[in-house]
Amino acid sequence: DGGAIGFLGRFTEARKGFPTLREAFCRLASSRPDLRLLVAGPGDPDEAVRHVPAGIRERIVFLGLVSEDDKRRMLRSVDLYVAPNTGGESFGMILTEAMAAGTAVVASDIDAFRRVLDGGGELFPVNDADRLATVLGELLDDPDRRRALAEHARKVVAKYDWPVLAQQVLEVYATAIEVHHGAG
């Protein structure tokens, strides 16, 4: 009832930014007793929550490695998907998966994520747990805004759909063939 936030990735890998999300979640959770954080991916859960207060620790649910079906199920079940990465991302495939699942996305303001989201999600400054907590709180309190973000995201992510990409590849080949035959 109090909302759910999702994270998917190697939560022990520094560049995935989980500590920023953990800190933001702790700030929100203290005033939102039913808020939960679902974490899917490899790593040691005990290590990840060692310094989290006990009352909040039990609301961070570690799912471990998940199948593709469970990943989609998790993405559809959360109110917000967070990608707090610190950099080093070339694309952001998980963002497209969350967008396709109809989940509102909050991501670090890094170039790759900005391009993928294209207005279909909220951005926050890298490593800024305060700003992340504020953005998450605002979105948790505004289901209409979450719906609007998810709706825009579905339109944005449609361009990454395989039939669309395949058509674009065919058009490139057709153009190349025309140029080649025209030059001959």
N, C-alpha and C positions, 0 to 999 in steps of 0.2 A: 504493500500500500504506500509505503514511504518513498518509493522509487528505487530504481536499480541502475547502476552505472557499469559498463563493461570495458574490459581491457583484454587484448589478446596479443601474446608475444612472450619472448624470453624476459620475464620480469626481473631477472638478475643481471641482465645485460645493460650496462649504464646508458647506452645511447637510446634504449627504448623508453627511458624517462619515467619508469614506474615510481621512483621515489617522489617525484613531483606530484603524480596522481595520488599516491598514498597520503602525502601531506595535505593535499587539498581535500581528500575524502575525510580525513580525521577532523579537519576544521568544520566541514559540513555535518558530519555524523554526530558531533557533540550536540547540535541543536535539532537534528532530524533523527529521532530514535529508531525509525524503521527503514532508513536508507541502507542499501546494500551495495557492495562492490563485487562483481563477478570477474574472476581472473582466470583466463585459460592460457595454457602454455607451460613449457618446461621450466623447472627451477625448484629451489627449496623454499616452500611456503614459510617454514619456521624462521628462516633467516630473513625473509621479506617483511615479516610483521613483528620482529623481535622487539622493537621499540614502540609499538602501537599499544595504547592503553587497552587493558583486558576487555572492557565493555564494548570497545569498538572493534577489536581484533576478531571477535566471533562473527562480525557482519561482513568480513572480507572472506569470500568463499572461493577457494582455489579448486578449479575443475581439472587441473592437470592437462595432459595432452588430450585434445578432443578430435573426433572424426570430423570430416567435412559437414556431415549432416548435423552433428551436435554444435559445430561452430555456427552454422546458419540458424539453428534453434536458439542458441545463446544470443546472437545478434538481434534476432526478432524479439527476444524476451526482455531486453533492457530498454530503458527510456533514453539513455545516451550512451554512445560509444566514444571512448576517449583514446586518442593517439598522442601521448605526451612526448614523443620522440625528440631527441636533442639535435638531430642532424644525421647526415650520412644516408638518407633515404633517397633513392633515385626515382621512385614512383609513388608507392603507397597503395599496393594492391588491397590491403585489408580495408582501406577507406572505401574503395569501390565495392567491396563485399558488404560493408555496413550500409552504404548508401543503397545498394540494390535490395538489401533486406528491409529497407524502409525505416532505418534507425537514424535519429538525429546524431550528427557527428560533431565532436569538439576536438580540434587538433592543434598541435604546436604550429606556430606561424613560421614554417620552413618552406622554401621555394616549391619543393615537390608536392607538398600537401596543399599549398595555396592553389597550385595549378589543377590538381585533381579535384579539389572541392569546388572550385569555380563558383563560389557563393552558395554552395549546397551544404554549408556547415559553418560553425563558429571557430574562429582562430584565437589563440592566446599566445603571449610571448613565451618563448622557450624558457623552461625552468622556472616559470613564475607561478608558484603554487597559490599565491594570494589571488592573482587574476583568474586562474583556473577555477578556484573555489567560487569566486564571484560569478563567473560565466555559468558554471554548473548549477549553482543555486538559482540564478535567474531562469535558466531553461527548465529546471525541475518544477518551478513555480508557474511556468507558462506553456501549458500543453498546446495551445494554438501556435505558438512560435515553433515548438518542436515539430508539429505537423507540417507547418509551412516549409521548414528546413528540409524535412524528409521528402516532401513533394518536389521541391526544387532539385534535391539530390537525385531523385529518380530520373528526372529529365536530363540532368548532367551526366549521370552514369550510363544512360542509354547509348551514348557514343562509344562506350567501351564494349558493347554487346558484340559477340562474335559475328553475327550476320552483318552488322554495320561495318565492322572492321574488314570482313571478307570482301564486302562490296567496294570499300575504299582501295583495298589491295588490287582488286580486279580493274578498277578505274585507272590506277597507276600503270598497270601492265598494258591496258588498252592504249593509254596515252603514249607509252614508250614504243609500242608496236607501230602506232600511227607515225610517230616521229621517225622511227627507223625506216619504215617503208616510204615515207615522204622524202627522206634524205637520199634514198637509193635511186 
